[in-house]
Amino acid sequence: MIFRNPAGAPELACNECGCRWFDRMTNRCYECGAAVSEQDVAEFEAALRRFTEARDASRSATRT
Ligand SMILES: [Zn+2]
């Protein structure tokens, strides 16, 4: 599950309980212990990349 924070940045959240705390070593939710699939992680990283690129593009557009 991918959330958007108020700034519009994607945040990875647990599919089971919706919390955003993960053990990065094992890719498991701290709250309920559900595993985060590699697909979810890949989707999140792709969303984060798109967000970063869009943000950088709008920054360079307004800099002039
Ligand atoms: Zn959870």
N, CA, C, O and the ligand as a Tripos MOL2 file, in Angstrom:
@<TRIPOS>MOLECULE
protein
  257   255    65     0     0
PROTEIN
NO_CHARGES

@<TRIPOS>ATOM
      1 N           0.8670   -1.1940    0.0000 N.3       1 MET1
      2 CA          0.0000    0.0000    0.0000 C.3       1 MET1
      3 C           0.8960    1.2350    0.0000 C.2       1 MET1
      4 O           1.8540    1.3170    0.7690 O.2       1 MET1
      5 N           0.5790    2.1870   -0.8630 N.am      2 ILE2
      6 CA          1.3870    3.4040   -0.9290 C.3       2 ILE2
      7 C           0.5160    4.6110   -0.5950 C.2       2 ILE2
      8 O          -0.5060    4.8560   -1.2360 O.2       2 ILE2
      9 N           0.9330    5.3440    0.4010 N.am      3 PHE3
     10 CA          0.2520    6.5790    0.7900 C.3       3 PHE3
     11 C           0.9400    7.7720    0.1650 C.2       3 PHE3
     12 O           2.0720    7.6810   -0.3080 O.2       3 PHE3
     13 N           0.2450    8.8820    0.1710 N.am      4 ARG4
     14 CA          0.8780   10.1680   -0.1440 C.3       4 ARG4
     15 C           0.8830   11.0020    1.1280 C.2       4 ARG4
     16 O          -0.1450   11.1360    1.7930 O.2       4 ARG4
     17 N           2.0210   11.5540    1.4620 N.am      5 ASN5
     18 CA          2.0300   12.4580    2.6030 C.3       5 ASN5
     19 C           1.5630   13.8330    2.1460 C.2       5 ASN5
     20 O           1.4110   14.0550    0.9450 O.2       5 ASN5
     21 N           1.3260   14.7830    3.0910 N.am      6 PRO6
     22 CA          0.7780   16.0930    2.7050 C.3       6 PRO6
     23 C           1.6200   16.8140    1.6610 C.2       6 PRO6
     24 O           1.0970   17.6360    0.9090 O.2       6 PRO6
     25 N           2.9010   16.5220    1.6040 N.am      7 ALA7
     26 CA          3.7630   17.1510    0.6040 C.3       7 ALA7
     27 C           3.6510   16.4740   -0.7510 C.2       7 ALA7
     28 O           4.2540   16.9270   -1.7250 O.2       7 ALA7
     29 N           2.8780   15.3820   -0.8230 N.am      8 GLY8
     30 CA          2.6940   14.6740   -2.0760 C.3       8 GLY8
     31 C           3.7060   13.5710   -2.3040 C.2       8 GLY8
     32 O           3.6730   12.9120   -3.3430 O.2       8 GLY8
     33 N           4.6040   13.3550   -1.3580 N.am      9 ALA9
     34 CA          5.6120   12.3030   -1.5010 C.3       9 ALA9
     35 C           5.0030   10.9590   -1.1370 C.2       9 ALA9
     36 O           4.2230   10.8620   -0.1890 O.2       9 ALA9
     37 N           5.3540    9.9340   -1.8790 N.am     10 PRO10
     38 CA          4.8430    8.6010   -1.5570 C.3      10 PRO10
     39 C           5.4580    8.0490   -0.2730 C.2      10 PRO10
     40 O           6.6230    8.2930    0.0380 O.2      10 PRO10
     41 N           4.6370    7.2990    0.4620 N.am     11 GLU11
     42 CA          5.1320    6.6150    1.6550 C.3      11 GLU11
     43 C           4.6330    5.1860    1.6200 C.2      11 GLU11
     44 O           3.4610    4.9250    1.3480 O.2      11 GLU11
     45 N           5.5300    4.2760    1.8960 N.am     12 LEU12
     46 CA          5.1670    2.8660    1.9020 C.3      12 LEU12
     47 C           4.4850    2.5250    3.2190 C.2      12 LEU12
     48 O           4.9830    2.8660    4.2920 O.2      12 LEU12
     49 N           3.3440    1.8520    3.1310 N.am     13 ALA13
     50 CA          2.6200    1.4660    4.3380 C.3      13 ALA13
     51 C           2.2280   -0.0020    4.2500 C.2      13 ALA13
     52 O           2.1150   -0.5730    3.1650 O.2      13 ALA13
     53 N           2.0260   -0.5920    5.4140 N.am     14 CYS14
     54 CA          1.6760   -2.0000    5.5150 C.3      14 CYS14
     55 C           0.3340   -2.3010    4.8410 C.2      14 CYS14
     56 O          -0.6370   -1.5710    5.0390 O.2      14 CYS14
     57 N           0.2800   -3.3560    4.0590 N.am     15 ASN15
     58 CA         -0.9730   -3.7590    3.4190 C.3      15 ASN15
     59 C          -2.0010   -4.2470    4.4320 C.2      15 ASN15
     60 O          -3.2040   -4.1540    4.1860 O.2      15 ASN15
     61 N          -1.5460   -4.7620    5.5570 N.am     16 GLU16
     62 CA         -2.4540   -5.3670    6.5300 C.3      16 GLU16
     63 C          -3.0320   -4.3410    7.4950 C.2      16 GLU16
     64 O          -4.2450   -4.2890    7.6940 O.2      16 GLU16
     65 N          -2.1770   -3.5310    8.0900 N.am     17 CYS17
     66 CA         -2.6610   -2.6210    9.1350 C.3      17 CYS17
     67 C          -2.4900   -1.1570    8.7490 C.2      17 CYS17
     68 O          -2.9700   -0.2770    9.4640 O.2      17 CYS17
     69 N          -1.8210   -0.8780    7.6430 N.am     18 GLY18
     70 CA         -1.7140    0.5020    7.1780 C.3      18 GLY18
     71 C          -0.6680    1.3340    7.8920 C.2      18 GLY18
     72 O          -0.5360    2.5250    7.6130 O.2      18 GLY18
     73 N           0.0810    0.7300    8.8110 N.am     19 CYS19
     74 CA          1.0940    1.5230    9.4960 C.3      19 CYS19
     75 C           2.3240    1.6690    8.6090 C.2      19 CYS19
     76 O           2.5170    0.9060    7.6630 O.2      19 CYS19
     77 N           3.1380    2.6450    8.9220 N.am     20 ARG20
     78 CA          4.2610    2.9730    8.0370 C.3      20 ARG20
     79 C           5.6070    2.6300    8.6490 C.2      20 ARG20
     80 O           6.6400    3.1230    8.1980 O.2      20 ARG20
     81 N           5.6010    1.8000    9.6580 N.am     21 TRP21
     82 CA          6.8550    1.4310   10.3030 C.3      21 TRP21
     83 C           7.2720    0.0460    9.8490 C.2      21 TRP21
     84 O           6.5420   -0.9310   10.0120 O.2      21 TRP21
     85 N           8.4590   -0.0120    9.2790 N.am     22 PHE22
     86 CA          8.9420   -1.2920    8.7870 C.3      22 PHE22
     87 C          10.3280   -1.5910    9.3250 C.2      22 PHE22
     88 O          11.1500   -0.7030    9.5460 O.2      22 PHE22
     89 N          10.5450   -2.8590    9.5240 N.am     23 ASP23
     90 CA         11.8950   -3.3210    9.8020 C.3      23 ASP23
     91 C          12.5960   -3.4560    8.4590 C.2      23 ASP23
     92 O          12.2970   -4.3610    7.6800 O.2      23 ASP23
     93 N          13.5230   -2.5560    8.1950 N.am     24 ARG24
     94 CA         14.1670   -2.5280    6.8820 C.3      24 ARG24
     95 C          15.0570   -3.7410    6.6420 C.2      24 ARG24
     96 O          15.3670   -4.0730    5.4980 O.2      24 ARG24
     97 N          15.4600   -4.3890    7.7020 N.am     25 MET25
     98 CA         16.3260   -5.5520    7.5540 C.3      25 MET25
     99 C          15.5520   -6.7500    7.0030 C.2      25 MET25
    100 O          16.0740   -7.5200    6.1970 O.2      25 MET25
    101 N          14.3140   -6.8960    7.4430 N.am     26 THR26
    102 CA         13.5350   -8.0710    7.0570 C.3      26 THR26
    103 C          12.3270   -7.7160    6.2080 C.2      26 THR26
    104 O          11.5920   -8.6010    5.7710 O.2      26 THR26
    105 N          12.1110   -6.3960    5.9660 N.am     27 ASN27
    106 CA         10.9330   -5.9470    5.2220 C.3      27 ASN27
    107 C           9.6400   -6.4410    5.8590 C.2      27 ASN27
    108 O           8.7340   -6.9290    5.1840 O.2      27 ASN27
    109 N           9.5840   -6.2970    7.1840 N.am     28 ARG28
    110 CA          8.3490   -6.6810    7.8740 C.3      28 ARG28
    111 C           7.8150   -5.5000    8.6710 C.2      28 ARG28
    112 O           8.5620   -4.6640    9.1800 O.2      28 ARG28
    113 N           6.4700   -5.4680    8.7580 N.am     29 CYS29
    114 CA          5.8010   -4.4220    9.5110 C.3      29 CYS29
    115 C           6.1220   -4.5710   11.0000 C.2      29 CYS29
    116 O           6.0580   -5.6740   11.5440 O.2      29 CYS29
    117 N           6.4640   -3.4650   11.6530 N.am     30 TYR30
    118 CA          6.6970   -3.5090   13.0940 C.3      30 TYR30
    119 C           5.4090   -3.8000   13.8590 C.2      30 TYR30
    120 O           5.4150   -4.4460   14.9070 O.2      30 TYR30
    121 N           4.3110   -3.3070   13.3070 N.am     31 GLU31
    122 CA          3.0430   -3.3460   14.0320 C.3      31 GLU31
    123 C           2.4400   -4.7460   14.0510 C.2      31 GLU31
    124 O           2.0940   -5.2700   15.1100 O.2      31 GLU31
    125 N           2.3190   -5.3490   12.8610 N.am     32 CYS32
    126 CA          1.6020   -6.6280   12.7870 C.3      32 CYS32
    127 C           2.4780   -7.7610   12.2440 C.2      32 CYS32
    128 O           2.0600   -8.9180   12.2340 O.2      32 CYS32
    129 N           3.6890   -7.4280   11.7940 N.am     33 GLY33
    130 CA          4.6070   -8.4750   11.3650 C.3      33 GLY33
    131 C           4.3920   -8.9460    9.9400 C.2      33 GLY33
    132 O           5.0520   -9.8840    9.4950 O.2      33 GLY33
    133 N           3.4700   -8.3040    9.2090 N.am     34 ALA34
    134 CA          3.2200   -8.7160    7.8320 C.3      34 ALA34
    135 C           4.4370   -8.4010    6.9710 C.2      34 ALA34
    136 O           5.0850   -7.3680    7.1410 O.2      34 ALA34
    137 N           4.7340   -9.2980    6.0540 N.am     35 ALA35
    138 CA          5.8600   -9.0900    5.1550 C.3      35 ALA35
    139 C           5.4650   -8.1020    4.0610 C.2      35 ALA35
    140 O           4.3230   -8.0760    3.6000 O.2      35 ALA35
    141 N           6.4310   -7.3000    3.6650 N.am     36 VAL36
    142 CA          6.2230   -6.3900    2.5430 C.3      36 VAL36
    143 C           6.8030   -7.0540    1.3080 C.2      36 VAL36
    144 O           7.9810   -7.4110    1.2820 O.2      36 VAL36
    145 N           5.9790   -7.2180    0.2860 N.am     37 SER37
    146 CA          6.4480   -7.9330   -0.8910 C.3      37 SER37
    147 C           7.4390   -7.0890   -1.6680 C.2      37 SER37
    148 O           7.4290   -5.8610   -1.5870 O.2      37 SER37
    149 N           8.2890   -7.7590   -2.4170 N.am     38 GLU38
    150 CA          9.2630   -7.0450   -3.2380 C.3      38 GLU38
    151 C           8.5600   -6.1840   -4.2690 C.2      38 GLU38
    152 O           9.0610   -5.1360   -4.6760 O.2      38 GLU38
    153 N           7.3820   -6.6480   -4.6870 N.am     39 GLN39
    154 CA          6.6130   -5.8650   -5.6550 C.3      39 GLN39
    155 C           6.1720   -4.5360   -5.0410 C.2      39 GLN39
    156 O           6.2290   -3.4920   -5.6900 O.2      39 GLN39
    157 N           5.7290   -4.5910   -3.7770 N.am     40 ASP40
    158 CA          5.3320   -3.3570   -3.1030 C.3      40 ASP40
    159 C           6.5110   -2.4120   -2.9750 C.2      40 ASP40
    160 O           6.3850   -1.2090   -3.2000 O.2      40 ASP40
    161 N           7.6560   -2.9670   -2.6120 N.am     41 VAL41
    162 CA          8.8500   -2.1390   -2.4670 C.3      41 VAL41
    163 C           9.2340   -1.5280   -3.8090 C.2      41 VAL41
    164 O           9.6130   -0.3590   -3.8780 O.2      41 VAL41
    165 N           9.1360   -2.3190   -4.8750 N.am     42 ALA42
    166 CA          9.4750   -1.8280   -6.2040 C.3      42 ALA42
    167 C           8.5140   -0.7260   -6.6380 C.2      42 ALA42
    168 O           8.9310    0.2730   -7.2240 O.2      42 ALA42
    169 N           7.2250   -0.9130   -6.3480 N.am     43 GLU43
    170 CA          6.2350    0.1070   -6.6970 C.3      43 GLU43
    171 C           6.4950    1.3980   -5.9440 C.2      43 GLU43
    172 O           6.3820    2.4960   -6.4890 O.2      43 GLU43
    173 N           6.8470    1.2350   -4.6730 N.am     44 PHE44
    174 CA          7.1270    2.4040   -3.8590 C.3      44 PHE44
    175 C           8.3510    3.1470   -4.3890 C.2      44 PHE44
    176 O           8.3350    4.3730   -4.4960 O.2      44 PHE44
    177 N           9.3870    2.4250   -4.7130 N.am     45 GLU45
    178 CA         10.6030    3.0670   -5.2080 C.3      45 GLU45
    179 C          10.3530    3.7630   -6.5360 C.2      45 GLU45
    180 O          10.9090    4.8300   -6.7950 O.2      45 GLU45
    181 N           9.5130    3.1590   -7.3860 N.am     46 ALA46
    182 CA          9.1650    3.7860   -8.6590 C.3      46 ALA46
    183 C           8.3740    5.0730   -8.4240 C.2      46 ALA46
    184 O           8.6170    6.0890   -9.0750 O.2      46 ALA46
    185 N           7.4250    5.0170   -7.4860 N.am     47 ALA47
    186 CA          6.6200    6.2020   -7.1750 C.3      47 ALA47
    187 C           7.4900    7.3120   -6.6020 C.2      47 ALA47
    188 O           7.3120    8.4910   -6.9060 O.2      47 ALA47
    189 N           8.4340    6.8990   -5.7650 N.am     48 LEU48
    190 CA          9.3380    7.8790   -5.1570 C.3      48 LEU48
    191 C          10.2130    8.5400   -6.2190 C.2      48 LEU48
    192 O          10.4870    9.7390   -6.1580 O.2      48 LEU48
    193 N          10.6380    7.7500   -7.1780 N.am     49 ARG49
    194 CA         11.4780    8.2740   -8.2480 C.3      49 ARG49
    195 C          10.6900    9.2760   -9.1080 C.2      49 ARG49
    196 O          11.1930   10.3400   -9.4700 O.2      49 ARG49
    197 N           9.4500    8.9040   -9.4210 N.am     50 ARG50
    198 CA          8.6140    9.8180  -10.2080 C.3      50 ARG50
    199 C           8.3780   11.1190   -9.4520 C.2      50 ARG50
    200 O           8.4320   12.2030  -10.0320 O.2      50 ARG50
    201 N           8.1170   11.0030   -8.1530 N.am     51 PHE51
    202 CA          7.8710   12.1910   -7.3500 C.3      51 PHE51
    203 C           9.1140   13.0870   -7.3360 C.2      51 PHE51
    204 O           9.0110   14.3020   -7.5040 O.2      51 PHE51
    205 N          10.2740   12.4870   -7.1380 N.am     52 THR52
    206 CA         11.5180   13.2540   -7.0780 C.3      52 THR52
    207 C          11.7960   13.9510   -8.4010 C.2      52 THR52
    208 O          12.2110   15.1100   -8.4280 O.2      52 THR52
    209 N          11.5640   13.2410   -9.4920 N.am     53 GLU53
    210 CA         11.8030   13.8220  -10.8140 C.3      53 GLU53
    211 C          10.8400   14.9730  -11.0760 C.2      53 GLU53
    212 O          11.2460   16.0130  -11.5940 O.2      53 GLU53
    213 N           9.5680   14.7970  -10.7230 N.am     54 ALA54
    214 CA          8.5760   15.8550  -10.9280 C.3      54 ALA54
    215 C           8.9120   17.0730  -10.0790 C.2      54 ALA54
    216 O           8.7770   18.2150  -10.5180 O.2      54 ALA54
    217 N           9.3540   16.8040   -8.8500 N.am     55 ARG55
    218 CA          9.7080   17.9080   -7.9600 C.3      55 ARG55
    219 C          10.9160   18.6730   -8.5000 C.2      55 ARG55
    220 O          10.9240   19.9040   -8.5200 O.2      55 ARG55
    221 N          11.9270   17.9370   -8.9340 N.am     56 ASP56
    222 CA         13.1180   18.5840   -9.4780 C.3      56 ASP56
    223 C          12.7820   19.3770  -10.7310 C.2      56 ASP56
    224 O          13.3220   20.4610  -10.9480 O.2      56 ASP56
    225 N          11.8920   18.8360  -11.5550 N.am     57 ALA57
    226 CA         11.5110   19.5180  -12.7930 C.3      57 ALA57
    227 C          10.8010   20.8300  -12.4850 C.2      57 ALA57
    228 O          11.0640   21.8460  -13.1290 O.2      57 ALA57
    229 N           9.8930   20.8110  -11.4940 N.am     58 SER58
    230 CA          9.1620   22.0480  -11.1790 C.3      58 SER58
    231 C          10.0840   23.0510  -10.5040 C.2      58 SER58
    232 O           9.9050   24.2600  -10.6520 O.2      58 SER58
    233 N          11.0670   22.5580   -9.7650 N.am     59 ARG59
    234 CA         12.0200   23.4790   -9.1370 C.3      59 ARG59
    235 C          12.8540   24.2040  -10.1830 C.2      59 ARG59
    236 O          13.0170   25.4230  -10.1220 O.2      59 ARG59
    237 N          13.3760   23.4550  -11.1370 N.am     60 SER60
    238 CA         14.2280   24.0920  -12.1410 C.3      60 SER60
    239 C          13.3970   25.0010  -13.0390 C.2      60 SER60
    240 O          13.9190   25.9560  -13.6150 O.2      60 SER60
    241 N          12.0850   24.6990  -13.1610 N.am     61 ALA61
    242 CA         11.2180   25.5400  -13.9930 C.3      61 ALA61
    243 C          10.9590   26.8810  -13.3170 C.2      61 ALA61
    244 O          10.8300   27.9020  -13.9920 O.2      61 ALA61
    245 N          10.8810   26.8850  -11.9790 N.am     62 THR62
    246 CA         10.5630   28.1310  -11.2830 C.3      62 THR62
    247 C          11.8210   28.9140  -10.9230 C.2      62 THR62
    248 O          11.7380   30.0480  -10.4520 O.2      62 THR62
    249 N          12.9830   28.3060  -11.1470 N.am     63 ARG63
    250 CA         14.2190   28.9640  -10.7120 C.3      63 ARG63
    251 C          14.5490   30.1650  -11.5950 C.2      63 ARG63
    252 O          15.1710   31.1260  -11.1400 O.2      63 ARG63
    253 N          14.1350   30.1060  -12.8410 N.am     64 THR64
    254 CA         14.4340   31.2130  -13.7530 C.3      64 THR64
    255 C          13.5210   32.3460  -13.4430 C.2      64 THR64
    256 O          13.5930   33.3910  -14.0900 O.2      64 THR64
    257 ZN          1.2050   -3.9760    9.6380 Zn       65 ZN65
@<TRIPOS>BOND
     1     1     2 1
     2     2     3 1
     3     3     4 2
     4     3     5 am
     5     5     6 1
     6     6     7 1
     7     7     8 2
     8     7     9 am
     9     9    10 1
    10    10    11 1
    11    11    12 2
    12    11    13 am
    13    13    14 1
    14    14    15 1
    15    15    16 2
    16    15    17 am
    17    17    18 1
    18    18    19 1
    19    19    20 2
    20    19    21 am
    21    21    22 1
    22    22    23 1
    23    23    24 2
    24    23    25 am
    25    25    26 1
    26    26    27 1
    27    27    28 2
    28    27    29 am
    29    29    30 1
    30    30    31 1
    31    31    32 2
    32    31    33 am
    33    33    34 1
    34    34    35 1
    35    35    36 2
    36    35    37 am
    37    37    38 1
    38    38    39 1
    39    39    40 2
    40    39    41 am
    41    41    42 1
    42    42    43 1
    43    43    44 2
    44    43    45 am
    45    45    46 1
    46    46    47 1
    47    47    48 2
    48    47    49 am
    49    49    50 1
    50    50    51 1
    51    51    52 2
    52    51    53 am
    53    53    54 1
    54    54    55 1
    55    55    56 2
    56    55    57 am
    57    57    58 1
    58    58    59 1
    59    59    60 2
    60    59    61 am
    61    61    62 1
    62    62    63 1
    63    63    64 2
    64    63    65 am
    65    65    66 1
    66    66    67 1
    67    67    68 2
    68    67    69 am
    69    69    70 1
    70    70    71 1
    71    71    72 2
    72    71    73 am
    73    73    74 1
    74    74    75 1
    75    75    76 2
    76    75    77 am
    77    77    78 1
    78    78    79 1
    79    79    80 2
    80    79    81 am
    81    81    82 1
    82    82    83 1
    83    83    84 2
    84    83    85 am
    85    85    86 1
    86    86    87 1
    87    87    88 2
    88    87    89 am
    89    89    90 1
    90    90    91 1
    91    91    92 2
    92    91    93 am
    93    93    94 1
    94    94    95 1
    95    95    96 2
    96    95    97 am
    97    97    98 1
    98    98    99 1
    99    99   100 2
   100    99   101 am
   101   101   102 1
   102   102   103 1
   103   103   104 2
   104   103   105 am
   105   105   106 1
   106   106   107 1
   107   107   108 2
   108   107   109 am
   109   109   110 1
   110   110   111 1
   111   111   112 2
   112   111   113 am
   113   113   114 1
   114   114   115 1
   115   115   116 2
   116   115   117 am
   117   117   118 1
   118   118   119 1
   119   119   120 2
   120   119   121 am
   121   121   122 1
   122   122   123 1
   123   123   124 2
   124   123   125 am
   125   125   126 1
   126   126   127 1
   127   127   128 2
   128   127   129 am
   129   129   130 1
   130   130   131 1
   131   131   132 2
   132   131   133 am
   133   133   134 1
   134   134   135 1
   135   135   136 2
   136   135   137 am
   137   137   138 1
   138   138   139 1
   139   139   140 2
   140   139   141 am
   141   141   142 1
   142   142   143 1
   143   143   144 2
   144   143   145 am
   145   145   146 1
   146   146   147 1
   147   147   148 2
   148   147   149 am
   149   149   150 1
   150   150   151 1
   151   151   152 2
   152   151   153 am
   153   153   154 1
   154   154   155 1
   155   155   156 2
   156   155   157 am
   157   157   158 1
   158   158   159 1
   159   159   160 2
   160   159   161 am
   161   161   162 1
   162   162   163 1
   163   163   164 2
   164   163   165 am
   165   165   166 1
   166   166   167 1
   167   167   168 2
   168   167   169 am
   169   169   170 1
   170   170   171 1
   171   171   172 2
   172   171   173 am
   173   173   174 1
   174   174   175 1
   175   175   176 2
   176   175   177 am
   177   177   178 1
   178   178   179 1
   179   179   180 2
   180   179   181 am
   181   181   182 1
   182   182   183 1
   183   183   184 2
   184   183   185 am
   185   185   186 1
   186   186   187 1
   187   187   188 2
   188   187   189 am
   189   189   190 1
   190   190   191 1
   191   191   192 2
   192   191   193 am
   193   193   194 1
   194   194   195 1
   195   195   196 2
   196   195   197 am
   197   197   198 1
   198   198   199 1
   199   199   200 2
   200   199   201 am
   201   201   202 1
   202   202   203 1
   203   203   204 2
   204   203   205 am
   205   205   206 1
   206   206   207 1
   207   207   208 2
   208   207   209 am
   209   209   210 1
   210   210   211 1
   211   211   212 2
   212   211   213 am
   213   213   214 1
   214   214   215 1
   215   215   216 2
   216   215   217 am
   217   217   218 1
   218   218   219 1
   219   219   220 2
   220   219   221 am
   221   221   222 1
   222   222   223 1
   223   223   224 2
   224   223   225 am
   225   225   226 1
   226   226   227 1
   227   227   228 2
   228   227   229 am
   229   229   230 1
   230   230   231 1
   231   231   232 2
   232   231   233 am
   233   233   234 1
   234   234   235 1
   235   235   236 2
   236   235   237 am
   237   237   238 1
   238   238   239 1
   239   239   240 2
   240   239   241 am
   241   241   242 1
   242   242   243 1
   243   243   244 2
   244   243   245 am
   245   245   246 1
   246   246   247 1
   247   247   248 2
   248   247   249 am
   249   249   250 1
   250   250   251 1
   251   251   252 2
   252   251   253 am
   253   253   254 1
   254   254   255 1
   255   255   256 2
@<TRIPOS>SUBSTRUCTURE
     1 MET1         2 RESIDUE 1 A MET
     2 ILE2         6 RESIDUE 1 A ILE
     3 PHE3        10 RESIDUE 1 A PHE
     4 ARG4        14 RESIDUE 1 A ARG
     5 ASN5        18 RESIDUE 1 A ASN
     6 PRO6        22 RESIDUE 1 A PRO
     7 ALA7        26 RESIDUE 1 A ALA
     8 GLY8        30 RESIDUE 1 A GLY
     9 ALA9        34 RESIDUE 1 A ALA
    10 PRO10       38 RESIDUE 1 A PRO
    11 GLU11       42 RESIDUE 1 A GLU
    12 LEU12       46 RESIDUE 1 A LEU
    13 ALA13       50 RESIDUE 1 A ALA
    14 CYS14       54 RESIDUE 1 A CYS
    15 ASN15       58 RESIDUE 1 A ASN
    16 GLU16       62 RESIDUE 1 A GLU
    17 CYS17       66 RESIDUE 1 A CYS
    18 GLY18       70 RESIDUE 1 A GLY
    19 CYS19       74 RESIDUE 1 A CYS
    20 ARG20       78 RESIDUE 1 A ARG
    21 TRP21       82 RESIDUE 1 A TRP
    22 PHE22       86 RESIDUE 1 A PHE
    23 ASP23       90 RESIDUE 1 A ASP
    24 ARG24       94 RESIDUE 1 A ARG
    25 MET25       98 RESIDUE 1 A MET
    26 THR26      102 RESIDUE 1 A THR
    27 ASN27      106 RESIDUE 1 A ASN
    28 ARG28      110 RESIDUE 1 A ARG
    29 CYS29      114 RESIDUE 1 A CYS
    30 TYR30      118 RESIDUE 1 A TYR
    31 GLU31      122 RESIDUE 1 A GLU
    32 CYS32      126 RESIDUE 1 A CYS
    33 GLY33      130 RESIDUE 1 A GLY
    34 ALA34      134 RESIDUE 1 A ALA
    35 ALA35      138 RESIDUE 1 A ALA
    36 VAL36      142 RESIDUE 1 A VAL
    37 SER37      146 RESIDUE 1 A SER
    38 GLU38      150 RESIDUE 1 A GLU
    39 GLN39      154 RESIDUE 1 A GLN
    40 ASP40      158 RESIDUE 1 A ASP
    41 VAL41      162 RESIDUE 1 A VAL
    42 ALA42      166 RESIDUE 1 A ALA
    43 GLU43      170 RESIDUE 1 A GLU
    44 PHE44      174 RESIDUE 1 A PHE
    45 GLU45      178 RESIDUE 1 A GLU
    46 ALA46      182 RESIDUE 1 A ALA
    47 ALA47      186 RESIDUE 1 A ALA
    48 LEU48      190 RESIDUE 1 A LEU
    49 ARG49      194 RESIDUE 1 A ARG
    50 ARG50      198 RESIDUE 1 A ARG
    51 PHE51      202 RESIDUE 1 A PHE
    52 THR52      206 RESIDUE 1 A THR
    53 GLU53      210 RESIDUE 1 A GLU
    54 ALA54      214 RESIDUE 1 A ALA
    55 ARG55      218 RESIDUE 1 A ARG
    56 ASP56      222 RESIDUE 1 A ASP
    57 ALA57      226 RESIDUE 1 A ALA
    58 SER58      230 RESIDUE 1 A SER
    59 ARG59      234 RESIDUE 1 A ARG
    60 SER60      238 RESIDUE 1 A SER
    61 ALA61      242 RESIDUE 1 A ALA
    62 THR62      246 RESIDUE 1 A THR
    63 ARG63      250 RESIDUE 1 A ARG
    64 THR64      254 RESIDUE 1 A THR
    65 ZN65       257 GROUP 0 **** ****
